[in-house]
Structure formats: C-alpha cells, structure tokens
C-alpha cells in the first residue's frame, strides 16, 4: 500500500473538520483555498507543523480573544471580566497584583502601596469566589498569570469552582506556572529553583490525572523578550524551558504523551513584523521534531505546539500614546499570520497605567477587525513559501539550535539540569542583559527610530488621555475584606491545614496539591501557605554577577 503524502493527510484532516462558514472569498468574490503551496510541501496540521498546529486553522475556529485584566479588588476585576465578555471576548486572563505574585497577603508590610495596583489582589478563597462570581467556568476558559504561588492559585480556583458546582474535570484553562523564566527574566521567585520545580511537578501530575481540559504550564517567552532578549533568544530559551519541563515530568514517572499535550506556550508579538512570524513558524517545527526524536512522543498532540500571544508591552510609549493603537494592530496581525491559538492585545494607555475600560475595548476591537474585516484568517500560513519568511524561519531555527547546544552542555546532556545550572550561574540573565543593552544603544544613538520618542516629536506636549487610577481606598477595602476572612474562619481547621502542608512539604515524593486544596477550603491565606512552604523550602536570593 502506498503511504499517504503530506497533502493527502492534510486533505483528509481538513475535510473532517467543521468550518465556521460556507464560503471563503476575497471582498471581490475571488474564492480562496484553505492553504497554498506545492503538493509535496508542508501543510498545516501535519508534522512538523511549521504552517500551523491544525489542518483547518482559523476556518474552523478563530483564535481565542483572551484579554488580560486585573486591578483593585476581586469585585472590581469581576466587573471588568463581565465587560470583556459582553464586548465579545471569548476567554479570560487574570492579572494579579505584585503582592499576590510574590505570595504576600495584602496586609503584609511589604505589600503596602502595591495592593491592587498592577493587577487584582487575591488573598483567600473569598477573593477567588468574588473574582469569578456569576461567570460560568464550565463554558469559558480562564488563564492565570502567576508563577511562584501558582499551585496555591490553582488550589483556590478549584475550590471556588467546586463550591459553584463545577467539577475539576470540567475546568478548562491555563496556569502560567513557568518558574524557570522567573529566575531568567521576570524575577518574581520565592523558593530556590529546585524546590520550585517540585511544585511545578506536582501541578503537572495532578492536572494530568484529574483535569483533562487544563494546561498545567504556559511556557512563557513573553517575559524573556520584555526583559530585553532578542527574538531568537526568546525562541530558544522558551523551548529549552519547555523541554526541561518534559524531562521533569519524565523524572516523576509521567509518560511524555500524558504531559506534553497539556503544555501550552506564550510568546511575545514584537514590532519586527516578519521576524515575529518566522519565530512562531520555527517554534512549531522545532518543538515537533524534539518531542518526536529526542523525547519519543508518539501522540501527534504532543508534537503540536499551541501558543498564546500578547503584543509587546515594551514597544508601547508614554509619548503620543495613540500611536500604540497602530503598534498593537501590527503586532497582533503578526501573531495571527504566525498561527497563534489565542491573543491578547495591549491597550494604548498601558505605558501610563492599567488600561482604562475604553482603551481595553479598543484593543479588543483591534482583534475583531483583524478577524472579521481583513480576511487574513481565511488562508492558513499565507506567507508560507515567501523566500524572505522561509529564510528567516530557517535562520531562527539555526540560532535556537546553537543555544540548545550550550544549555545541554551545562547539564551534561540534560536540558532540565542545563536550565537550572544556567540560572544558578547567571548565564541566562547575562545573555538577556547584554541583548537589552545592545538594543538600548541603538535607540540612544538614533540607529533605530521609535516614533514620538527619539524622532517625530511633534505632539509630545499634548495632554495624556484619561487613565485608570487605583486609589488607597481600594487597598483599604481589600484589607477590610482580609480581616473579615481571618475573623470568620475556623482557626483550628486553619492550624490543621497548615500543619498538614508543612508535614507533606518535607516529604519530596508527596504531591502537595491535595494539601493545598484542603488549605484553600479552610480559608488559609496565600501568604500563610507560602510561609508554611518557605519554612521547609527556604527562600531564594539571587547572587548577581560582577
């Protein structure tokens, strides 16, 4: 029997898919094929997935318009979530404030002045209940951007969902939970790297067994790029971290095909349009090949890299902020042409403050215009075959592979050990710092133009737009809420839950998720759970390179 060609496999998969409308044409009525290219070339949904993760791509389903939101109290953010849903958003993404990201309660002295400022304050199950009040978690997916306390936040989420009658196996969404990039770029770590990886392992194992619709990790290059890396470094460091989590799961006895399909990725959409598209295409190809050849995955879902994209925060300017609408539109278009599965578009005022309701709506409308007015979603990988894009894709792959070789060298062949040692020896941090410095030099020298910042300055004296302001009153309301929780809870139940958490944290082979869920239901606060684990794990202090 003659083996199916890539085209025949693609055609069979495409024919089996359901399309969201009957015909796809240009505005002039010219019929459009779902993909273009030679019969012996690559096709979307077919290994190595350079041209897209799914055979029918956006003809079956548009990307999820997952808008990132969070500010003030949980009640404030719940109102914004509902506005996003009313405006056509199809997924929620939660931004937490800095104390929550660092595992601090709102009444911790270190939290003073930061409560609710850059995201929503979540201290206990009571806040998580308010955050998702009257939102059907069985029908809408939720992403939570949190890392050091990620296991705790997942426990709170499960507890409030079950309280609302939604079983954990029905919950769909993503936990960022990518602790490696915290040490490399974002710096919101608490525990030492190896102890933090134990918590990642526990969430991976727990969700693999009990939450089939849940992505346990969103491997995040976004923050690596925001910290100043190049596109090639973002690609390489992100995929290396993904490989490290695969190896972590394997060490825990989890089959690669039980874990890899539930890993998702999170990339930056920066302003260099074609480079970004090439980065996404190379990412899919590299991931597919490594999972198949290096890690022995046999399930095609393990080979398919699926990713969320967010437009570049660092490309936004405080000067002439309306220009940011254009920047965001260009970056979002790159994400779509690169085949993203979900997308967040930044708001024009985010260089000044958290987005206002109007600015957030404009950002969402930007996605809707791309989706419904431009027709770019009609054809998969429309730039595939371009000599320029194909060469950029190949070059991205070459540069990434060179970096993989260095990282595996640190780990004596192990990507997991290489990533941890690279963090402990400040190799990742140094690479990112050097790249950020080189780019900043180009800006300062005028070799790279940023409109409204180092050229085309007319209009810089205009008044800033109205912005969202988080007041001290919001912080005060959160402190009252937390105090009420402490007074109303059963103190003996709290002590028992904390004692169990400390006892099991000292046993490396025990999965901590059941103890964390028990603590969440007892109204143990985020800070109390983190402190209990810190007493066993210790706290990490980065030693800078001289």
N, C-alpha and C positions, 0 to 999 in steps of 0.2 A: 504494500500500500504506500502510495506517495505521501510524504509528510506535507501537512498544510504549510503554505507560505505565510509570511507575516501578514500580507494583505488579506489572505483568506481567513486567518484567525481574527484579524480586526473586523472584517466584514461580518463574520458570524456573531461576534460580540456586539457590534453596533446594531445589527438587525434585531438582536434580542432585547435591546434597550428600549425604553419608552421615551419618546421625545415630547417636549413641552408644548409644541405647536405643530401644525400640519405642514407648513412650508417655510423655507428659509431663503429669502431673496435679498438682493440689494434694494435700495429705495426705488430704483428704476425698473425693478421686476426681474433682474437677472438671477436665475436660480443659482444657488451656492451649494457646492459639495461639502460634506462634513469635514473633509480633510483633503489636502492636495499634496501630491508627491508621486514619485515613481513606484510601480508595483513591488519592486524589490527593495524599497527603502524601509524606514522606520514608520511606525504608526502609533497613535495614542492608545493607551490601554494594553499595549503589547511590549514585553520585555525588549529593551531596557527602559522603556517609559520616558525616553528623552522628550517625546512630543506630547506627553500628558499622562496622568495617572489612570484615566478612564477612557474607554473606547469612544463614548459619545460626548464626553466633556460637557460643555455648557448647553448642548442641545437637549440633554435630558434634565439638567438641573443647573441653574445659575449658582455661582459661589454664594456662600452664606455671608450676608452683610452683618457682620458681628461688630457692633460698635462698643468701644471700650468706655466704661463710665464708672464713676465713683467719686463721691465727695460728701463731706459733712457726716451726718448720721445715716444709719441704715434706712430710716424712713425717707430722708431726702433722696437717697440714691434709688430707692424703690420707685419714687415718683418719676425720676429720670428714666429708669428702665421701662416703665409703662409708656412714657412719651416716645421712646425709641421704637417700641413695638407698634404703637399707633401710627408712627410715621413710616412703617414698612420694614423696620429692622427684623431680621429673621434669626438672630442669635444674640445672646447677652455675653458680655465680657466684663468682669469685675476688676476695678482698680481699687486697691487697698491703700490706706494711708501709711505713712512711714512707721509709726509705732507698730501697727499690725504686721507690716512686712518684716520687722525686726523682732516680732514675738513679744512686744511690750503691751501691757494693759494701758488704757488711756489715762489712768491715774498714776502711772509710773513717773517719777520726777524727770526721767529722760524724755518723756513724751510731751512735756509742757510746750505749748505753742505749735505743735505739729499735728494735733488731733484733727482728723478730717480735712487736712489742708490739701494733700495731693491725692486723696482717694478716700474711701469710706472707712470709718472706724468700726472694727469688729472685735468685741471683747468676749462674747459668750454666745451661747445658743439663742438667747433672747434677741441679740442683734441679727443673727443669721435668719431667724424667723421673720423679723421686720423687713429684712433685705428682700426676701422673696414672697412677701405677703401678696396673696391673690394672683400669683403668677404660676401657671400650670407647668411644673417641671417635668411632667411626663411628655409634654409636646414641644417644649423649647429647650434647646441645648444651651449650656452655660459653661463659660470658660472662666477660670480663676487664676489671675496672675499673681502667684505667690510661691515662695520657694523654701526658705528655712522652716517656716511653720506650715508647710504645705500639707503634711499629714494631719495636722490639727484642723486645718480649714476643711479638708475633705471629711474628717470626722464630724465636724459641725454641720456640714452640708447634708451628709447622710442622715444625721439625727433629725434635722428640721424637715427633711423630705419625708422620712418615715412618719414623723409626727403629723404631716399633712396627708398621709395616706398613700405616698408614692414609694413603692418598694425600691431598694437599691438597684435591683437588676433592671429597672425601667429607666434609670437616670442616664441621660446622655450628655456628654460634655468633655471638658479637658481641664486637667490640673497642670499648671506650668511645671512645678516640681523639678526644675532643671538646676540642681545645686552647683554643678561644675562651672557653669557660666557665671555664677555669683562670685566665685573666687577669681575667675579670669577677668571679669569686666564690671559687674554691677555692684559688688561689694556688700550685699545685704545678707551676709552669712552670720551664723551664730555659733554653731558647733564646729569642731575640727572636720576636715574633709572626709576622712574615713568613717567617722561616726554619722555624718550627714548622709553618706551613701547608704548606710544601714537603713535609714528612714525611707530613702528612695526605693530600696529593695522591698521594704515592707509594703509600700503602697502599690508597687508593681505586682507583687504576689497576691495581695488582697483583691485588687480590681480584676486581675486575670481570672480569679476564682469566682468572684461574686458580682462583678459589674461589667457584663459583656459589651455594653454600649459606651463605656467610659475610656477615655485616653488618659493613661496614668502619668504620662510625661509629655510636655510640649518642649522639645529640644530647641532652644531659643538662640538663634544667631542675632536676633534683633538688637539685644543689648550689647553684644560684642561689637556690632557695627556702630551703634550710638556712642560707644566709648572711644571710637576712632580707628577701628581696623579698616583694612581695605576690603573690597568685595570678595577677593579670593581668600583672605584670612577668615572672613565671616563664614564663607562656604566650608572651608577646611576645618576650622575649629568646631563648628556646629556639627558636622557629620562625624568628626572624631569623637565628640561627646556622645553622639547617638550610638556609635559603635561601642563606646565604653559602657553605656547602659545595657546594651545587648550582652556584653561579657559579664556584667554584674548579675544580670538575670540568669545567665548560664551557670555562674558560680553558685547561685542559690538553688540550682536544680530545676529551673524553669526552662522548658523547651523553647527554642528561639521562635518557633511558629506560634507559641502561645502568647508571646510578648510583643514581637515586632509589629503585628498588625494594629496594635493599640498604641504605638508610638506615633506622635504627630510632630510636626516641625513648625517653626515660627521664624520667618525671615523678614528682613528689612526691605522696603522698596525705596531705594535712594533715587537721587535725581539724575544719575547717569543712565539714561533710558535703556539703551541696548545692552550695556554691561549687566544690568539687573536681570533682564530677560535671559541672557546667556547663563547667569548664575543659577537661576531656577532650573533650566534645562539640564545643566551639568549636575546639579544636585540629585535629580531623579535618576540619571544614568549611573552616577557613582554609587548611590545607595543600593540600587537594584543589583549591581554587579557584586558589591561587597557582601550583601546579605546572602546572595546565591553562592558565590565562590568561596568567600572566607568563612562564613558562619553556617553554611549548609542549610539555609532555609529552603524548604520545598513548597511552601504555600505561597502562591503568587501574591497574596495580600501582604506578605512580609516584604516582598520586593518593591511594593508600591509606596513611594514617598509621598505623603499627603501633607500639605502645609497651609498655614495661615500666614497672611502678610499684613504688615502695618506700614503705612507711609512713614517717611523718615522724620522723626521729631527734630533731629539736629539740623535739618535743612530749613526749618521754619525760622523766620526772622521777626524780631520785635519791631524793626523798622518796616514801614509800609506793609502792615500785616495782611492787607487784602491780597498782596502778591502770593500769599501762602495758598490761596484757593487754587491758583494755577499750578503751583508746585505739587500740591496734593493730587490734582487731577492727572498730571503727567505720571507721577509715581504710581498711582492706582492703576492707570492704564498698563503700565509695565507689569504689575502684578497679574492682571487679567491676561495679557498676552503671554505671560510666562506660565499660566495654568494654575493659579492659586485655587485652593478649595474654600477659603474664606478670607475676608478682607475687612480691615478697619482703616478708615480714612481720618487723618488728623484734622482738627479744626483750625481755622485761620488764626485764632487768638491764643493758641496753646504756648506760644513763646512768652506770653504775658501772664497767663493764669490758666486754671482749669477751664475747659470750654464752656461758653455760655450755651443756653438752650438753642438760640438761633444759629450760632456757629456750628454746633453739633448737627443741626438739621441740614445745613448747607453741605456739610461733609458727607452725610448720608445721601443727600440728593445727588452729589457728585457720582457716587457709585451707581445710583439708579439711572442717571443719564448715560453712563457707560454701558450699563446692562440693557437699556431699553431703547436708546436713541441712536447709538453708533453702529449697531450690527456687528461689533467686533466679536461677540460671543457666538456667532453663527458657525464659525470655522475653527477647528482645533489647531493650535500652534500655527497661526497664519504666517509667521516669519520663518518657519522651518524651511530649510533649503536656501535661504539667503546666504550668500558666500560670507558676508560680514558676520551674521549671527552664528553661523556654524563654526567659523574660525574662533570667534570669541568663546563659544561653548567649549570647544576643544582646549583652548588655552586655559580657561578656568579649571578644567579637569586636570590638565598637566600641573598647574600650580598647586592645586589641592593635593594631588598625589605626592608631590615633593614634600609638602608639610606633613602628610601622614607618615612618611618615612622617618622624619625627625622625631615625631611623637612616639612612634613604635620603638625607636631607638632608645628613648628614655626608659621605656617599660620593658626592655629586653623581649620585644615582640608582642607585648600586651598593650592594646590601646587603653584599657582601663588603668593599668598601672602607669602608663605613659602620661595620661591626662592628669592623674593625681600628682605624680612627681613633677610634671611641668608646672603645676600650680605651686607646689611646695618650693620649687626652685625659682619661681617668678618668671619662668620663660614666657608663658602666655601674656602675662601682664607687661613684660618688657616689649614684646612684639607689638602689642596694641599701642603702647605709649609711643614707640618710635614712629608708627604709622600716623598716629594723630599729630605728632609734632611736624612731620613732613608735610602733611596736608595744610596745617595751620600756617606754615611758612609760605606756601603758595598763595594762600589768601592774603597774608600780610604784605607780600611782595607785589600783589596785584596780578599774579600769573593766572589765577582763577578768579573769575568775576562772580560776586554774589550781588544780585541786583538790589539796590537800596542800602547795601552795607559798605561796599568798597567802590561802588560806581553807581551812576544813575540815582543820585541822592535827592533829586527834587521830590518834595512831598514828605520828607522826613520830619518836618516841623508840624505836621498835621496832628490833631488830637487822636489819641488812641481810642479804639472802639470801646463800648461798654463791656466790662468783663465781669465774670462771676467772682464774688468775694466771699470767702469763708471767714466768719467772724469769731470772736472769742465766745459769743453766745452759743455757737454751735458746739464748741468744746465743752462749755459748761453743761449743756443739755446731755452730752454723752457721759460726763462724769456723774450726773444725777442718775442716769439710766444704769450705769455700772454699780453705783452704790445701792440702788434698789435691788439689783440682782443678788448682790452679796448678802443683803439683809433677808431676802425671801427664801434663799436656798437652804437645803438641809445640810448643816455643817458636818454631821457625822458621815453622810454619804460622800461629801466632798473629800474628807480625810481618807476614807476607804479607797476612793478612786485614785487619789494621788499616791497613796501607799502602793497600790497595785501597779501604777505606772512606773514608779521608782524601782520596784522589785523586778518587773519584767524588762525594764531598760537595761538592767545589769546582766540580763541573760541574752547574749548576742543572737542566739538562734530563734528567739521568740519573736513573732510578728506583733508589733505594737499597735496595729490598727484597732483590734477589738478593745484594748485598754483605753485607747484614745476616744473611741466612740462612747464607751461607758462613762468616761470623764466628761465628755461633751454633754451627755444626757443628765449628768449630775450638776451641770452649770459650773464646772471648773472653768476658770477663765483661760484665755490664750496664754497670758503671762504666767499663770500658775503652772500650766502644763509645760511650757518651755523651761521654766525654772527647775521643775522636777527633773526633766531630762538633762538639763545642764549640770545638775549636781552629780550625774553619772558620767555624762559625756565630756564635760568641760566646755569651755568657751574658747573660740579661736581668735587669735590676734595675729594679723598679717605682719611679717617682718619685711620691710621694704628693702629693695636692693640699693646699694650705694653706688 
